[in-house]
Amino acid sequence: MRYILLLITLTVFITSCGPENYSPKPRGYYLLDLPKEHNYKVFNVPGFPYSFEYPAYSNIIRDSSFFNDKPENPYWIYIDFPNLNARIYMSYKEMSEKYTLLKLMNDSHDLSWFNTKKADYISEDLIDLPNRVSGIFYTVTGNAASTYQFMLTDSTKHFVRAGLYFNVSPNADSLKPVNEFLRKDMLHIIETMRWK
């Protein structure tokens, strides 16, 4: 009886695995449900040196730790998109002798161009709005860590830098729909930025 079971098992095993039936499965990606429309709320916290409108389907989280130390600046925030596994990191600096406009712009430029290792192309679009907001909007194409970044300033006191990042390995093709959707939100943040 044992030999018969062994013979049947070997026969099934040998005949069930033929190379002619093999077909590789393509790599799959998560299906994300993007919000139907862009809705916004106002971020205007007392004591903060800026205000703006941000997406209603995101959360603002105050940066409360910096490698187990207090954060360098109490006005650094994250705009978190939990359903999209994305986050906009927004930092703020008040200009001073140590942090001149030139130094802050150069640092921001260097951080944006750090992506050239994986980027195919980086474009810089100038921002000049009537509410004393000017800066640069960076669009990074390719498999870079951050597709969209911007820096904003009033050229005398305030300087904001922000970048959109995902909590996944960068893949321009699979992230394209989400990047395009969030680009509109980043532009809305820029257009509604106000200094206090």
C-alpha angles and dihedrals in degrees: 000000000000092000092050092053091047091050093049092048093050092046092051092044095049097044097043097062110063122159091222091068096051118110121169117235117234118242111270130218132203118266108233123199105221116204113266094236142005112262124174142205128197121253105204108144116176111252095024113119093223142038133196144155118266134185116284089222092062135072129226113226121187114228102246103167136044109187091319092312130098111279116264091240129023091216097066113114143172124225100210125202101191095178092052097041088234137124137189110216109209121189128184132202129182110220117247140148088284095044105041122177090252093051093047092047092048092048091049092047091050092050092050094047091047084082091068089093089074101016126103093201141351123207125193118207117190119233120209115164128174093239092075092268118133133155146106132294113208122206114193119194124199131037096323124146093243123033098184130035135159143184123205132188144162087217094237112055117350131065125175127182125186138176134184115229135175127214091232137074109283114260113163094201098052094040096046098097092048093044091051091048094049093044089072090052092051091050089050090053089053094047093050098043112127129182122223 
